[in-house]
Each structure stands twice: as C-alpha cells, then as structure tokens.
Amino acid sequence: MRLNGKVCLITGSGSGIGKGSALRFAQEGASVIVNDLNGDQGEATVAEIKKNGGNAVFIAGDVTSPEEMERMAHSAIQAFGRVDVLFNNAGISGVGALHELELDQWDKVMRVNIAGVFLPSKYLLPSMMERRSGCIINMSSCIAEIGLARRASYAASKGAVLALTKSMQVDYAPYGIRVNALLPGTIMTPFVEKYLQTSYDDPEKAILAIKSRQLSGELGKPEDVANAAVFLASDESGFMMGSPLYIDGGVTFGKNA
C-alpha cells in the first residue's frame, strides 16, 4: 500500500494510461479522483475501482477550461480536504510535419497538452502551498528528447511540458512540493490502436516498424507507465525533483546495430 492515505487526482483517467494509473493508484491505497471529458468512461473507471474495493469519485472537466479546472479543484478539496498528488495525464497526439499543419491543428495540440498541465496545476497549487506538501506528475514523452518524423506539434508540446516541469520544481520546492515528469515511448492504448488502424494501410506493418525502434522489441502497456507513476507519487521518490523518468523500451538512449 505505497499510496495509503494519499488523495490523488488523475486527469484523462477514463481510458488508456490514465485509467491504468487510476486502477494502480487505488490498488496501492490511494483515494482516486478520476477526471475525464467522457463521463461514461470516467464513471466506468470509478466503478471498476470500487468493484475492487477501492475509493474513487469522478469529477468531469475539460483541462483546457479555466472555469472547469477551478471548479474541479474546488470540488476535489471539498470532497477530500486536500489533493496530495496531481497527475497531469490528459493529452492528445498530433501528426504532421510543420509545413503540413493548419494553425487550428497546432493550436489544439498546444492547448490540450500544455494548458492541460498549466490549468489543473494553477488551481491546485495554492492548496498544496498552504499545506507545504504535494506531488505533481506531468505527462511528457520521450519525443521531447528525440526526433520523430511528422510529429512537430506533439514534440513541441511535450518538450514544453518537460521544460515547464523543471521550472515548476524551482518555484515550488520551497513549499515542499515535488514536480517530476514521465517520458513514455509508444504505449499500446485504445487511442494508439485506433490511430494505427485509421492512419496506415497496413497497421501490422506499422506496429512492427514501431517495435523495431525500441530496444525491448515490444510496445509498452498502460501498466508500465502506471507503475512508474506510482513510484513518483509515493514517498519512495522523495529525493526526485524536476526529473524526467523514461518508460520507453530503450528508444531514447539505445540504438540497435
């Protein structure tokens, strides 16, 4: 029970990595606040946690809306008295080389992936600062460290999240708040699976090409990232501050001969 007694809010936890993390956090004893745009998926995550004996509530909210994120923070603190861990997981992908992108495509990725870290943090940090305690986990990506074809907007947004993580840590260390980032590789989620099915003539060939980039030779699973998130949320990572944690099967620092 590595998170026993902690109150943890996870954005975008109706599916994929967010859902996997919500389930793992609850298994480790956390009270979990599930946030998602999709109410059915968010409630389904809560129902699964409760079925397994855990404690969870659902608070709907769009991470790009200041009003909804302020309301989410207020509701979370009203329900539990505090939030110990904020996991800024919500995000979207973006595909296209720079010259191919329309401004609205670029803006949407920036808005979700960067404002989706800024706004939940903005409205929960004052409570953490007052308590002089807290943990924030930001979802970056290994693409922040490597080049990958036709991912200009996504790479820019995730690089910004990593830089923001480091800056946040400097500002909030005096308040006893830790801020770290997760940098996953390609994780097989329903979103990625749908993307592969709709974007490639031969999805199986595309999967093999992605696997070949990773020293592991395999794609990651949501549980792989969830386990890393549990570590960052727990007291075990108490000496990690402003740090990137890679869960990428070796794609960032490895190269097959």
Secondary structure, DSSP 8 states (H G I E B T S, - for coil): -TTTT-EEEETTTTSHHHHHHHHHHHHTT-EEEEEES-HHHHHHHHHHHHHTT-EEEEEE--TT-HHHHHHHHHHHHHHHS--SEEEE-------B-GGG--HHHHHHHHHHHHHHHHHHHHHHHHHHHHHT-EEEEEE--GGGTS--TTBHHHHHHHHHHHHHHHHHHHHHGGGTEEEEEEEE--B--HHHHHHHHHH-S-HHHHHHHHHHHSTTSS-B-HHHHHHHHHHHHSGGGTT--S-EEEESTTTTT----
